[in-house]
Amino acid sequence: MIKHRAQKAPPGQHRHCERCFSRHCRAPIEISVSCMVISCRLHCGATFHMCKEEEHKLLCPLEQVSCLNSAYGCPFSMARFKLGKHLQVCPASVVCCSMEWNRWPNVDSDTTLHKNIMKETLNEECLDTALALRDQKILFRALKVAELFPEWRKKDELEELMDQAMGGEAGAVGGAACGSQEGNDQSELSQREREDLAKDKEGMDLGSYKTWENIFSKELLACQVTGSATSAGQKTEEASKKTAATSRAASSTEKAKEGPDGAEEGKGQKSEQVTPSRELNGLAPWQEGVLERLKKEVGVADYNMYLVHHGGMLIRFGQMAACTPREKDFVYGNLEAQEVKTVYTFKVPVSYCGKRARLGDALGHKMPTSDKSVDTSELGINIEELPKTNIVEATLLCALEKELKGHEISEARGIDGLFVDFATQTYSFPLEPFSSSAVLADILDENSPPELHMELYTECVTRRHNKSSSAFTFTCSHFFRRDEFPFHFKNVHADIQSCLDGWFQHRCPLAYLGCPFVQNHFRPEGLKAKVIYSKPLKTFAIKPEVDTLLAEPGKCNFIVDSRGRSKDLLSSLPVEVLKYIAGFLDSFSLSQLSQVSVLMRDICATLLQERGMVLLVWEKRRYSHGGTSWRARKKIWQFSSLFSRVHNWQRSDVPSMSEHLRNCPFYQAEHRTDPVLLTGMSESREQTRKTLVSTFKHRV
């Protein structure tokens, strides 16, 4: 029989109440045993012992709790059973639109249309051009020119990069003090100069020295452990050496007693021999004779492991050769030239087409060739007279080549196994050398007229496999509340953006000749409005058609308040009426209305918690020990860029495209007056009279 241990009741609960779940419990009330049964104070219908009231508050559906996104800025508190429904309209439940599309530069196509579009005044109804300019601006801020044209860096930055590269290489060897040669005329240091330099701590990198010394000590300890098996056999040799040493010491003492001159000579010899004895005891890669000592002290496996770890340093310090000389090589040292005989065992078919990598160049022995470098000096023109390259076109061309082809323009390309094309591409820009952090937008002249270098049409299916690192992939990146995002994606991306290439927006059929005429075919159903592109918010919007009298600024009536300030009639209305009117506006209109005046901003602020969204502004914080972390600096409230929801579209009352073609300057009719032979008129009469029956009769 299994006996259960008596468990201690949780703090605040009694022993009986812990296991009692009956609504009709009639247990007597006893101290530390049980308590009375009560009902929920919020009238949720639950009945429990009084000691479980705090526990019930964690589950009660009528308990007032904060929103799940309270840490992200949501200020609402509600009953627990309303949390799920509130998340759909929670201002802190924000979604970032991740719609992506590709747009390529127009480096290969005709740019007549793009030039004519930029000559005219940009209209807000020209949707594809506005979106292309937005993507072009993002691209120009992302392309770093120094990565594509490293020869145009500033000289001081090039010198710093070279110094860093040389310093990194010296550091990998063990520092500039260990075997680095600063000049060809510098002689090698003697052993005494090395000891004096080691005693002086000024200018020495003690941290690197300790690191390398730690590595060498560990290697030496490993060698001693692995060689402990062979130490037993060497003890006898050491004993014999000790006896020989004692006999030598006795003879040396006798010689020392013979005269003081011998003692002085012994001291001089001892002082001179201190340095070599210290040098010959270490196992560091820069010490002389380290390989000979390792062969005697450690086994073959440990010796090979030492060469694997320190082979590069041994080569740099001259302890071993980088490659085996031909005289010492047992394989290649005794090779003799042999005649190569070609035997054809089969006849090559006539239809066989072999590559030059397999058959070789058949005309190579007949055509004399020579290697020669060709430079711009061969043209006989000064460098200043060479034509200057457009920085934008060259940058986009190089970036596009690297994006689609996977390599740069000036990269070597192998034709086959025998032939390799080495290409070099240099550019001459009418600019000064730029810094390594400069982007294309920083180099362009702000006073120059705007140009369009991107295609008007986009593609959603990329020609690349990895879009995350693509410079020509653009994202929407607008924030919306969770209940607003489905309508944004449907109206903006599915209805408008994906249909700009001939359905939602229609260009002139002669656009390939340069005609910039464009018209929009659709508008929201039941509304007199048109679709525009908002440059400040970088998104599409719906603009209602306003009467021309109201649109004129001089026709509006103003009144003067008690302070002498002029107000329009709309601002003179009561605040309650203005709040009621603002409640009918969409998020896009509210964001624009809040920038009209201080009064309108205060009125729109009252709708932020109901119609707006809250975002966290993060900042990177650095600590004194070198660590970093991100923290939310503040919370900002704003309206999204969602316009009124459009469920259906209808065709706009715009004239047909044929009306434009009548007056299109690019539509030039070519009138033919000369007669042209039709099909079959050049044939003979006998051939025209042939029929199917006559053909069969002729064969019979």
Salt bridges, closest charged atoms under 4 A:
GLU53 OE2 - ARG41 NE 2.93
GLU54 OE2 - LYS57 NZ 3.75
GLU100 OE1 - LYS467 NZ 3.57
GLU124 OE2 - LYS543 NZ 2.99
GLU125 OE2 - LYS530 NZ 2.81
ASP128 OD2 - ARG507 NE 2.96
ASP135 OD2 - ARG103 NE 2.72
ASP135 OD1 - ARG134 NH1 2.98
GLU169 OE2 - ARG316 NH2 3.68
GLU188 OE2 - ARG194 NH2 3.08
GLU403 OE2 - ARG464 NE 2.85
GLU411 OE1 - HIS407 ND1 3.75
ASP416 OD2 - ARG356 NE 3.84
ASP421 OD2 - ARG413 NH2 3.46
GLU451 OE1 - HIS453 NE2 2.86
GLU459 OE2 - ARG463 NE 3.81
ASP483 OD2 - ARG481 NH2 3.43
ASP495 OD2 - LYS490 NZ 3.33
ASP561 OD2 - ARG565 NE 3.59
GLU619 OE2 - ARG631 NE 2.92
GLU619 OE1 - ARG633 NE 3.54
GLU659 OE1 - ARG662 NH1 3.58
GLU670 OE2 - ARG672 NH2 3.27
